[in-house]
């Protein structure tokens, strides 16, 4: 199945504080046990950005709507996996979400490629992520973009009445 190309007005940009509400809504709308290990968010909702998750950690994809207004289509969170200097050459994807209306249009792939380019631009030479074993669509996307399984933590999570593996994936950012 080929993906429908994104409209020419699609762009990826760094998140800003003003994205908080839209990102929170997107995060809640896309919550699923296919990728989430935390319980479903319940009102009253906490702000999307907090002391551990600032705008500087996120890239967002925008698509212009019929009125030529930007509409948030997805986000990816890209951070150093640890604060250690000896690990500063690595970036880790710690979240990726795409709005339901934007799925199948290449938004996740665009965000993933932008995250790799951003990490490379920040001096990283390696990028990693964790994905739930039963999330076949995400695993296929990551594999198609050069990520390889580097480890599996069997039965690491208990979700919806069953044990689910935590799959560790990574790839080089070298040209």
N, C-alpha and C positions, 0 to 999 in steps of 0.2 A: 504494500500500500504506500503510495507516494504522498508526501505532505503537500498541502496547499501552500503556495508561497505566501509570505506575509505581504501586506500592502506596502508600497514604497515608503509610506510615512511611518513605518515602525522604526523605533530606535531604542537603544539601551543606554542608560545614563546612571550615574550614582544616585542613590536615594537621598532625599532631603527630609528635614523634620516635618515639612508640610505633607509628606506621604504617609504619615502615621495612621491616620484614620482609614485611608484606602487600603493600606497594607494589612491592617488589622481585619478589615472586612474580607479581603481576599484570603487571608490565612484561615479565618473561620469558615469561609465558604468552601475551601478546598480540603478541610480536615477530613482524614480518612485513616482507618487502621491499616491501609495499604502502605502508608509511610509514616504515620504518627505513633510515637510511643507514649506521649503524654495524653492524659484524658481530654475528651472534647471540651473546648472552652465553654464556660457558662457565664451568664451575666452576673454581676456587672463585669464588663470586659476590662482587662488591664490595657494600658497603652501598648502598642506594638513595640515601640522603642523603649528601652530601659537601660540601666547601668551596664548590662552585659551585652546588649544588642543595639548598637547605635546606628544611625544612618550611614556612617562610613563603612559599615560591614556589608552593605547591600548594594546590588545593582538591580535596577528595575527596567522592565520592558514596557514601552508605551506604544500604542497604536492610535492613530488619529481616527476619530469616528466620522460619521457623515457630515457633521457640522464643523469638521476640522479641529475638534477639541481633543487633546490627548486623553487617552483612556488607559489606565493601568492594566496590563495584560499578564504580568508575572513578576517574580523576583527570584534572586539567588543570593544566598549569604555566603561570603567568602572571607575567611579569617585565618590568621596563623593558628595552627593546632595547639600550640603551647606558647608561653611567654619566654621560653628558653632561647638564648642566642644560638645555641648549637642546632636549633630546629627552625631557624629563621628563613631557611631556603625553601620551606614547604608552606603551601597554603591548603586549606581544607574547605570544601563545600559543606556547609552545615545547614542546608535548607534550600529547597527549590520548589516553587509553586507556580502554577499557570491557571488562570481563570478558565472556567468551563467553556465559555464562548470562544476562547482563543486556542483551545487544544487542537492538535492535529494541523497546526499552521506553522510549525517550526519555532515557536516561541521558546520552548525549553532548550532546544538545540542552539538557538541564537544566544540565550543567556549563558549556556554552558561554554560556548566558544568565547563569549565576552569575558567570562570569569577566567578562562585560561589566558587570554590576552592580557587581562589586568594583572593577574598573578605574575606572568612573565615580565610585564612592565615594572612591577614592584621588585624585580630581582629574584623571584622564586624560580627554581628549576624543577619543581615537583609539585603535583597537586593530588590530593587524596579526598576520599569521601566514604561515608558509611551508608548502606542501603539495606532495607529489610529484604530477607531472602525471598519472600513471596511477591515482591514488587517487580514482576517480570518486565513490564513496560520500561521502568526506570533503568533496570539492569541492562536491557537491550540498548537503550539510548546511550548509556555510559560506555558500553562495549563498542558501539559503533563510532564513538569519539575517541577511541584509543585507551580507555580505562581497562585494566585487567584486575581480576580477583586476586588479591594478595593475602587474603586470610578470611576465615569464617569462624565466627563464634557461635557454635551450634546451640540452639534453644535459648539464646540470650534474653529474649523477651517472651512474655506470656500475654498474648493479645487475642481477644475474641475466643477464649477457651482453648487456645492451642499455643504451643511453643514455636517461636519464629527465630530463624537464624539472623545474625547481624553480619552482613557481608562487607568486608573492607576492600575497597578498590582504589587504585591509584594509577598515575601515569607520569611520564617524564614530560617536562615542558621544553626540553632541548629542541632546537630546530632540526 
